[in-house]
Amino acid sequence: GQEETHDEGKAGKNRERLKTCTKSSVPPGLIAYHNDKPVGWCSVTPRSKLPALDRSRVLKPVDATPVWSVSCFVIVKGYRRKGVSIALLSAAGDFVSAQGGNVLEGYPIETPRDNYPPVYAWTGLASTFTRAGFEEVARRSPTRPIMRKYVMPD
C-alpha cells in the first residue's frame, strides 16, 4: 500500500465530514445556480456546530447571542465578481429566518488590495457582506471583521 500524503489525508477527512453534514436534518449550506448549473456554494450553519471558531482569538464569540454562521464560500471561476456571493448571503438570511433564527454572522476578510486572490478569500470579502446588509460588530484583527445581519424568523 501507498502512504497518504498530508494533503490527501486532509481531503479524505474533509470528505467524511461533508458526508456527515449532508446526513444532518439541516443542510450544510446553500447552492447558487445559473440556469441549471451550480456556480456557487456557501456554508450556513448554527455557530454552535463550528467549535473551532470558539477557540479562535480573532473569531471568538462576540456575545451570548445564538447566531448562524456563514463561514466559507466556493464560487466557480468565471462567476466571481458577478454578485453570486451577495445572492448567497441574501438566500442565507431567508434560510436562517425559515429555521427560526434571528442573527446571521460572517467572518470575511477586509484587505486594502483591490485584486485579492480568490483562493485566500474563501470566507468572503467584507465589502460583499456590507452590500448584503451586514454590519460590523467586532474586529480583533485589522483584516478580519465579524459582521452580522439581523433577520426576522418566519
Secondary structure, DSSP 8 states (H G I E B T S, - for coil): -----HHHHHHHHHHHHHHHHHTSSS-SEEEEEETTEEEEEEE-EEGGG-HHHHH-TTTS-SSS---EEE--EEE-TTSTTTTHHHHHHHHHHHHHHHTT--EEEE--B--S-SS--GGG-TT-BHHHHHHTT-EEEEESSTT-EEEEEE----
